[in-house]
């Protein structure tokens, strides 16, 4: 490279992609609407402005440190706060703090429905984030989303908020709301996607029984969801979860996840579950990358154990044993008795020559369940048909599994 041009180029100010952090919107009477609105606005701002963001699964946690110093350390350029006033004509007041300049801009949006508020707010914030950037071709930025029936929009926001409780009560509450939507619009794509996800999670969690009944309902819900917008992340990640967890169609699952992650890169739930599905599709490098990104954008995530385990799974089968140990320890820090993570750690440690530590992991698993064996580990693992799976089993045997 010619030296004069290189020096001149180095003096050009780099254009950086905005990195957003959204906090749950305050309300006078706290309920689901504050955090649900904040999540929806965040998703739309990221989409409209082509921005990056921290996951709301971390930034909505009470323990999250939202000080400018902490946010800057995490790479955040802008922090979004808001207050929702649900009176007569509902009002949403937002403040966007630019951490790079210490400047703040405040806007107020009014609207009779939640979507009018959310869309108005997202468009204003996206405009603030993009106005300081160099000119872009119009086709870079996506159009505004279509208007939804106000009642349906509100019920789906409430259902999504219930999903993030990550427990049976929330799952059942969300499913009831989704069923209400489907009772008036049986073909609603996003509602069908959520139904497929919720039924899958309930079945795989042991909350409902009878695969012969559940599987056809999930299959039908997926088929109806896929008639909707192929650019809707909610349709993509929900049906991906169902296809991977119920039907083991890992190529389709991986394709759906890849699209969802590209459209909603701050969705740590997409990345965490997606890491598993990429690994099941034998794409270990992407599986590991998804898990690491989920951990980076959501260090306080309720799914942190999943992110650690998924990354460890991708690493052990991708031949990255040190990373497998590191990420299994992330999962074990949350759940010290997680057998799946202990198996991976034991196998990886043996492959690294740490035989004593490997045997200690194996002993811990056998103490939890004396029936554990290499054969049992092979019987239930989604990767059991893959020829390279034998490497993992050899590590287990070397670690002392019977």
Backbone torsions as a table, in degrees:
resi	resn	phi	psi	omega
1	UNK	NA	136.3	-178.4
2	UNK	-66.3	130.4	-170.0
3	UNK	-63.1	-40.9	-177.5
4	UNK	-63.1	-44.8	-179.6
5	UNK	-67.5	-34.6	179.0
6	UNK	-64.1	-41.8	178.7
7	UNK	-65.9	-40.9	178.6
8	UNK	-64.1	-41.5	-179.6
9	UNK	-63.5	-35.2	-176.9
10	UNK	-67.7	-17.6	-179.9
11	UNK	-88.4	-5.4	178.0
12	UNK	-77.0	130.6	179.1
13	UNK	-69.8	126.9	-177.9
14	UNK	-72.8	138.2	172.5
15	UNK	-86.3	123.9	-177.4
16	UNK	-109.9	145.1	176.0
17	UNK	-73.9	131.8	179.4
18	UNK	-62.2	142.6	175.3
19	UNK	-119.7	117.7	-169.4
20	UNK	-105.4	146.1	169.8
21	UNK	-126.3	121.7	178.2
22	UNK	-109.6	134.4	175.9
23	UNK	-103.6	153.6	-179.2
24	UNK	-60.5	135.8	-177.3
25	UNK	-70.1	136.0	177.2
26	UNK	-73.0	149.3	175.6
27	UNK	-137.6	155.9	178.6
28	UNK	-68.3	-34.6	177.0
29	UNK	-124.4	90.4	-172.0
30	UNK	-54.0	128.0	172.7
31	UNK	-151.4	-160.4	-175.5
32	UNK	-69.0	-20.4	-171.3
33	UNK	-67.7	-34.9	-180.0
34	UNK	-60.8	-59.6	178.6
35	UNK	-66.9	-35.1	-179.4
36	UNK	-65.7	-41.2	176.7
37	UNK	-64.3	-42.7	-179.7
38	UNK	-61.4	-42.7	178.2
39	UNK	-62.9	-44.3	-177.8
40	UNK	-65.8	-42.9	178.8
41	UNK	-63.4	-43.3	178.0
42	UNK	-57.4	-48.6	-179.2
43	UNK	-59.0	-41.9	-178.8
44	UNK	-71.5	-38.1	178.3
45	UNK	-63.4	-45.4	178.5
46	UNK	-58.8	-42.1	-179.4
47	UNK	-67.6	-48.0	-174.9
48	UNK	-70.4	-39.9	-175.7
49	UNK	-93.8	-2.1	-176.3
50	UNK	53.9	44.0	-176.3
51	UNK	-96.0	176.0	169.6
52	UNK	-112.3	168.8	-178.3
53	UNK	-161.7	159.3	165.8
54	UNK	-76.4	155.2	179.1
55	UNK	-74.0	139.0	176.6
56	UNK	-65.6	-19.1	178.7
57	UNK	-64.1	-21.7	174.5
58	UNK	-99.4	-46.6	-172.3
59	UNK	-70.5	-16.2	176.7
60	UNK	-90.1	-2.3	-180.0
61	UNK	-75.8	138.7	179.6
62	UNK	-57.2	-30.7	-177.1
63	UNK	-81.3	-3.6	-176.0
64	UNK	-68.3	131.1	178.7
65	UNK	-88.4	106.8	-177.3
66	UNK	-100.5	19.5	177.1
67	UNK	-66.2	150.5	179.4
68	UNK	-55.1	-36.9	-179.3
69	UNK	-65.0	-44.9	-179.3
70	UNK	-67.0	-40.7	-179.9
71	UNK	-66.0	-41.8	178.7
72	UNK	-61.6	-39.6	179.4
73	UNK	-63.4	-29.6	179.0
74	UNK	-86.8	3.5	177.0
75	UNK	87.3	11.6	-178.5
76	UNK	-77.3	135.5	176.5
77	UNK	-102.2	-26.3	-177.2
78	UNK	-140.3	137.6	177.2
79	UNK	-114.4	135.1	-177.4
80	UNK	-115.5	123.5	175.9
81	UNK	-124.7	157.0	-178.3
82	UNK	-157.1	163.6	173.4
83	UNK	-133.7	127.8	-179.4
84	UNK	-104.0	125.2	179.6
85	UNK	-116.0	100.2	-175.1
86	UNK	-87.0	69.9	179.6
87	UNK	-129.8	137.5	178.9
88	UNK	41.3	-104.4	171.5
89	UNK	-86.7	110.0	-175.5
90	UNK	-60.3	149.0	-174.8
91	UNK	-132.6	138.7	178.2
92	UNK	-128.7	117.3	178.6
93	UNK	-106.5	125.7	-175.5
94	UNK	-120.8	143.2	173.4
95	UNK	-124.2	124.5	178.1
96	UNK	-107.4	112.8	178.9
97	UNK	-95.2	121.1	175.0
98	UNK	-88.1	107.6	-175.7
99	UNK	-74.0	-15.6	179.9
100	UNK	-81.6	-23.5	-179.2
101	UNK	-120.7	-8.2	-176.3
102	UNK	66.2	18.4	177.4
103	UNK	-93.3	155.1	179.8
104	UNK	-133.7	139.7	175.4
105	UNK	-122.4	137.2	-178.8
106	UNK	-121.9	134.7	177.3
107	UNK	-133.1	152.8	175.2
108	UNK	-123.8	131.3	179.9
109	UNK	-119.9	137.3	176.8
110	UNK	-117.1	150.2	178.7
111	UNK	-175.0	152.2	-176.7
112	UNK	-84.4	-13.8	-179.5
113	UNK	-130.2	161.3	-179.6
114	UNK	-64.0	-38.6	-178.9
115	UNK	-68.6	-38.3	177.0
116	UNK	-60.0	-42.8	177.5
117	UNK	-63.6	-49.3	-176.2
118	UNK	-63.0	-46.0	-177.8
119	UNK	-67.8	-41.4	178.0
120	UNK	-61.9	-43.1	-180.0
121	UNK	-66.0	-44.6	-178.0
122	UNK	-63.3	-41.1	-179.9
123	UNK	-66.1	-38.0	179.0
124	UNK	-67.8	-44.9	-178.8
125	UNK	-67.9	-41.8	177.7
126	UNK	-60.1	-39.3	177.3
127	UNK	-62.2	-40.2	177.3
128	UNK	-62.5	-39.2	-177.1
129	UNK	-72.4	-31.2	-174.7
130	UNK	-96.4	-17.1	-174.3
131	UNK	-66.9	-26.3	-179.1
132	UNK	-84.6	-6.0	-178.7
133	UNK	-86.5	158.4	174.8
134	UNK	-59.2	160.9	-179.4
135	UNK	-56.9	143.4	179.1
136	UNK	-124.1	151.5	171.9
137	UNK	-64.9	145.2	-175.2
138	UNK	-56.7	-33.2	-174.0
139	UNK	-75.6	-6.7	177.4
140	UNK	-65.1	-40.0	-174.5
141	UNK	-96.5	134.7	-177.2
142	UNK	-73.5	159.6	178.5
143	UNK	-74.8	166.7	175.2
144	UNK	-62.6	149.9	-179.5
145	UNK	-75.6	161.1	-179.1
146	UNK	-71.0	151.3	177.8
147	UNK	-71.4	140.1	180.0
148	UNK	-109.4	154.4	171.0
149	UNK	-55.2	127.9	-173.1
150	UNK	-56.7	-40.3	-179.6
151	UNK	-67.0	-42.9	179.3
152	UNK	-64.7	-44.0	179.0
153	UNK	-57.6	-45.8	-178.7
154	UNK	-64.6	-42.6	-178.6
155	UNK	-66.4	-37.1	179.3
156	UNK	-71.8	-34.9	173.5
157	UNK	-62.2	-44.4	179.4
158	UNK	-65.8	-39.1	178.5
159	UNK	-63.5	-45.0	179.5
160	UNK	-61.4	-39.1	177.3
161	UNK	-62.2	-40.0	179.1
162	UNK	-67.5	-35.5	178.6
163	UNK	-56.2	-38.8	-174.0
164	UNK	-76.9	5.3	169.5
165	UNK	-74.1	-19.4	177.9
166	UNK	57.6	33.5	176.7
167	UNK	-139.0	174.3	-175.6
168	UNK	-64.5	-40.5	-179.1
169	UNK	-60.8	-45.3	178.4
170	UNK	-65.1	-38.8	179.3
171	UNK	-62.3	-44.1	-178.9
172	UNK	-68.9	-37.9	178.3
173	UNK	-65.2	-42.5	179.3
174	UNK	-64.6	-41.8	-179.5
175	UNK	-64.3	-37.8	178.0
176	UNK	-63.2	-41.4	179.0
177	UNK	-66.3	-42.6	178.5
178	UNK	-63.0	-41.2	178.5
179	UNK	-63.7	-33.9	175.6
180	UNK	-62.6	-42.0	177.8
181	UNK	-63.2	-45.3	-176.4
182	UNK	-71.1	-20.0	176.5
183	UNK	-69.4	-25.2	178.1
184	UNK	-101.8	-25.3	-180.0
185	UNK	-141.6	83.0	-174.2
186	UNK	-60.3	-21.1	-176.2
187	UNK	-102.4	11.0	-177.8
188	UNK	-60.7	118.8	-171.9
189	UNK	-61.6	-52.0	-177.3
190	UNK	-65.0	-39.4	178.8
191	UNK	-62.3	-39.5	176.9
192	UNK	-67.0	-37.1	175.7
193	UNK	-61.2	-47.0	178.1
194	UNK	-62.0	-38.1	179.4
195	UNK	-63.3	-43.7	178.2
196	UNK	-58.7	-44.1	179.7
197	UNK	-64.7	-47.4	-174.9
198	UNK	-66.2	-40.8	176.4
199	UNK	-65.4	-39.2	178.6
200	UNK	-63.8	-47.1	-179.0
201	UNK	-64.2	-38.4	179.2
202	UNK	-64.7	-42.4	-179.1
203	UNK	-68.6	-46.2	-177.3
204	UNK	-71.1	-20.5	177.4
205	UNK	-88.4	-6.2	-179.4
206	UNK	81.9	14.5	-179.6
207	UNK	-82.3	-25.5	174.0
208	UNK	-132.4	153.1	-176.7
209	UNK	-118.2	168.8	173.2
210	UNK	92.7	78.0	179.2
211	UNK	-58.9	-35.0	-177.7
212	UNK	-61.3	-27.8	177.8
213	UNK	-90.1	-41.7	-173.6
214	UNK	-71.5	-45.2	-173.7
215	UNK	-58.5	-45.7	178.1
216	UNK	-62.8	-36.4	178.9
217	UNK	-65.6	-39.5	178.3
218	UNK	-67.4	-42.1	180.0
219	UNK	-61.1	-43.3	179.5
220	UNK	-65.7	-42.3	179.7
221	UNK	-62.6	-40.7	178.1
222	UNK	-62.6	-45.5	-178.8
223	UNK	-59.7	-40.2	179.2
224	UNK	-71.8	-37.0	179.3
225	UNK	-62.9	-39.4	-175.8
226	UNK	-70.6	-7.3	174.2
227	UNK	-80.8	-5.3	-178.9
228	UNK	-89.9	-162.5	-176.0
229	UNK	-68.5	118.8	-179.6
230	UNK	-70.0	-5.8	177.0
231	UNK	-100.7	11.0	179.3
232	UNK	-92.3	110.3	-177.6
233	UNK	-58.6	-32.8	-178.4
234	UNK	-63.1	-37.4	177.1
235	UNK	-68.7	-38.7	-174.7
236	UNK	-70.6	-51.1	-173.8
237	UNK	-75.0	-31.5	-180.0
238	UNK	-68.1	-44.9	-179.3
239	UNK	-73.7	-28.8	174.3
240	UNK	-61.6	-43.9	179.2
241	UNK	-59.3	-44.6	-179.4
242	UNK	-65.4	-45.1	-178.0
243	UNK	-64.6	-38.5	-179.3
244	UNK	-74.8	-42.0	-174.2
245	UNK	-83.2	-23.5	-177.5
246	UNK	-107.2	-45.7	-170.2
247	UNK	-106.4	-6.5	179.1
248	UNK	54.4	34.4	174.6
249	UNK	-90.2	78.9	-171.7
250	UNK	-70.6	-34.4	175.2
251	UNK	-60.8	-45.8	177.9
252	UNK	-64.7	-44.3	-179.4
253	UNK	-57.9	-45.6	-179.7
254	UNK	-63.6	-39.8	178.4
255	UNK	-64.0	-43.3	179.3
256	UNK	-63.8	-43.0	-179.7
257	UNK	-63.9	-43.2	-179.2
258	UNK	-59.8	-40.9	177.9
259	UNK	-66.5	-43.4	-179.3
260	UNK	-64.0	-42.5	-178.6
261	UNK	-66.6	-33.4	177.9
262	UNK	-70.2	-35.5	-178.3
263	UNK	-81.5	-29.3	-178.1
264	UNK	-134.4	71.0	-172.0
265	UNK	-67.7	-11.8	178.1
266	UNK	-94.5	4.1	-179.4
267	UNK	-79.9	92.0	-176.9
268	UNK	-64.5	-28.3	176.0
269	UNK	-67.1	-37.2	176.4
270	UNK	-64.2	-43.8	-177.8
271	UNK	-69.3	-39.7	-178.0
272	UNK	-67.4	-53.6	176.2
273	UNK	-65.6	-36.9	179.8
274	UNK	-62.8	-33.6	176.8
275	UNK	-59.6	-44.6	177.4
276	UNK	-60.0	-46.9	-174.1
277	UNK	-70.5	-33.7	175.1
278	UNK	-64.0	-39.4	178.2
279	UNK	-66.4	-41.7	178.2
280	UNK	-63.9	-25.0	175.5
281	UNK	-89.1	9.9	177.2
282	UNK	68.3	20.5	174.6
283	UNK	-99.1	75.3	-171.1
284	UNK	-68.3	-36.5	-178.5
285	UNK	-63.2	-45.6	178.8
286	UNK	-69.3	-38.3	176.7
287	UNK	-57.6	-43.8	179.1
288	UNK	-67.5	-41.0	179.9
289	UNK	-64.0	-41.5	178.5
290	UNK	-61.3	-45.0	-178.7
291	UNK	-63.0	-44.0	179.9
292	UNK	-64.4	-38.7	179.2
293	UNK	-68.1	-38.7	177.5
294	UNK	-60.4	-43.5	179.2
295	UNK	-66.1	-35.2	-177.7
296	UNK	-71.1	-41.5	-176.4
297	UNK	-89.5	-5.7	-177.1
298	UNK	-148.9	67.5	-176.6
299	UNK	-67.2	-18.9	179.4
300	UNK	-106.2	21.4	-172.1
301	UNK	-64.3	136.1	172.8
302	UNK	-60.6	-20.8	178.7
303	UNK	-96.0	18.2	-175.6
304	UNK	-57.2	-36.8	178.5
305	UNK	-62.6	-37.6	177.1
306	UNK	-66.6	-43.2	-179.6
307	UNK	-62.0	-43.1	178.8
308	UNK	-64.8	-47.5	-179.7
309	UNK	-63.2	-44.5	-178.7
310	UNK	-61.4	-42.2	178.3
311	UNK	-64.9	-40.0	178.7
312	UNK	-64.4	-39.2	179.1
313	UNK	-63.2	-45.5	178.4
314	UNK	-62.4	-40.8	-176.6
315	UNK	-67.8	-46.2	-175.9
316	UNK	-63.3	-39.1	-178.7
317	UNK	-83.6	-16.1	174.6
318	UNK	-90.3	5.3	177.6
319	UNK	78.7	15.6	179.1
320	UNK	-105.4	80.0	-170.7
321	UNK	-67.6	-38.6	179.0
322	UNK	-63.1	-41.6	176.9
323	UNK	-65.2	-34.6	178.7
324	UNK	-63.3	-41.2	177.3
325	UNK	-65.2	-47.2	-178.5
326	UNK	-56.7	-48.0	-174.6
327	UNK	-78.9	-29.6	174.0
328	UNK	-64.3	-33.2	178.3
329	UNK	-68.6	-28.2	174.4
330	UNK	-62.3	-46.1	179.0
331	UNK	-66.4	-41.7	-176.8
332	UNK	-71.2	-22.5	175.2
333	UNK	-66.6	-27.7	177.5
334	UNK	-88.2	-44.3	-178.4
335	UNK	-132.6	91.9	-174.6
336	UNK	-61.8	-18.8	-178.1
337	UNK	-105.8	20.7	-180.0
338	UNK	-72.4	107.1	-172.8
339	UNK	-62.3	-39.7	-179.0
340	UNK	-60.0	-42.8	-179.9
341	UNK	-70.5	-37.1	178.6
342	UNK	-65.7	-38.4	176.9
343	UNK	-60.2	-47.7	-179.4
344	UNK	-61.3	-44.9	-179.1
345	UNK	-62.0	-43.1	-179.7
346	UNK	-61.6	-47.4	-178.8
347	UNK	-63.6	-43.9	-178.8
348	UNK	-65.6	-41.9	178.9
349	UNK	-62.0	-40.6	177.6
350	UNK	-62.5	-42.6	179.9
351	UNK	-63.7	-28.4	179.6
352	UNK	-85.5	-1.4	179.8
353	UNK	86.9	8.1	179.5
354	UNK	-92.6	67.1	-170.6
355	UNK	-63.3	-42.3	-178.4
356	UNK	-63.2	-44.2	178.7
357	UNK	-66.1	-36.9	178.2
358	UNK	-62.8	-43.4	-179.7
359	UNK	-66.8	-32.5	177.0
360	UNK	-65.1	-39.6	176.9
361	UNK	-64.6	-44.4	179.6
362	UNK	-61.5	-41.7	179.5
363	UNK	-62.6	-35.7	179.1
364	UNK	-66.0	-40.9	178.5
365	UNK	-64.6	-44.5	-178.2
366	UNK	-66.6	-28.1	176.0
367	UNK	-70.5	-37.5	177.8
368	UNK	-69.1	-42.8	-178.3
369	UNK	-143.3	99.3	-178.2
370	UNK	-61.9	-14.1	-179.3
371	UNK	-85.5	-1.8	-179.7
372	UNK	-59.8	143.8	177.7
373	UNK	-159.6	167.7	175.9
374	UNK	-61.3	-42.3	-178.8
375	UNK	-62.6	-40.0	179.3
376	UNK	-65.9	-42.5	178.4
377	UNK	-60.3	-36.8	-179.8
378	UNK	-72.9	-29.8	-172.0
379	UNK	-69.1	-35.4	-171.1
380	UNK	-108.7	-1.0	-175.4
381	UNK	-80.0	130.7	-179.9
382	UNK	-60.2	-18.7	-178.9
383	UNK	-95.6	10.8	-170.6
384	UNK	-61.7	-27.2	-179.0
385	UNK	-80.7	-13.9	-177.4
386	UNK	-74.3	129.4	-177.9
387	UNK	-57.0	-34.0	-179.0
388	UNK	-72.0	-6.5	-179.7
389	UNK	-63.2	-22.7	-178.3
390	UNK	-62.1	-28.2	178.7
391	UNK	-60.9	-42.6	178.6
392	UNK	-64.1	-43.4	-179.4
393	UNK	-65.5	-37.3	177.2
394	UNK	-62.7	-37.2	177.2
395	UNK	-65.4	-39.6	177.4
396	UNK	-62.8	-45.5	179.5
397	UNK	-61.5	-41.9	179.1
398	UNK	-65.6	-29.4	179.7
399	UNK	-78.2	-11.2	176.2
400	UNK	112.0	9.1	174.7
401	UNK	-70.8	134.7	179.7
402	UNK	-69.0	NA	NA
